[in-house]
Amino acid sequence: MGHYKVFSHDGQKRVLQIDTLGSQQREIPGKVSQTIQLSEDSARELWLILGKEFAFKT
């Protein structure tokens, strides 16, 4: 599981940030494991990959 947020710095382009969480069995349960940040361009590229691999309809 994890969570996401969208933000921008100083009025620049928005960034989507996805934080993944470790398992409840970790030494610190709920601690962020990885953070992935996507610009609009990289989000579009990921969307195209997901659409191709999972046959998403647009």
For each residue, the residues with C-beta under 8 A, 3 or more apart:
1: 20 21
2: 18 19 20 21 32
3: 18 19 21
4: 16 17 18 19
5: 16 17
6: 14 15 16 17
7: 14 15 17
8: 11 12 13 14 15
9: 12 15
10:
11: 8
12: 8 9
13: 8 39 40
14: 6 7 8 40
15: 6 7 8 9 37 38 39
16: 4 5 6 37 38 43
17: 4 5 6 7 35 36 37 38
18: 2 3 4 35 36 37 38
19: 2 3 4 32 34 35 36
20: 1 2 32 33 34 35 36
21: 1 2 3 30 31 32 33
22: 26 28 29 30 31 32 33
23: 26 29
24: 29 30
25: 29
26: 22 23 29 31
27:
28: 22 31
29: 22 23 24 25 26
30: 21 22 24
31: 21 22 26 28
32: 2 19 20 21 22 35
33: 20 21 22
34: 19 20
35: 17 18 19 20 32
36: 17 18 19 20
37: 15 16 17 18
38: 15 16 17 18 42 43 46
39: 13 15 42 43
40: 13 14 43 44
41: 44 45
42: 38 39 45 46
43: 16 38 39 40 46 47
44: 40 41 47 48
45: 41 42 48 49
46: 38 42 43 49 50
47: 43 44 50 51
48: 44 45 51 52
49: 45 46 52 53
50: 46 47 53 54 56
51: 47 48 54 55 56 58
52: 48 49 55
53: 49 50
54: 50 51
55: 51 52
56: 50 51
57:
58: 51
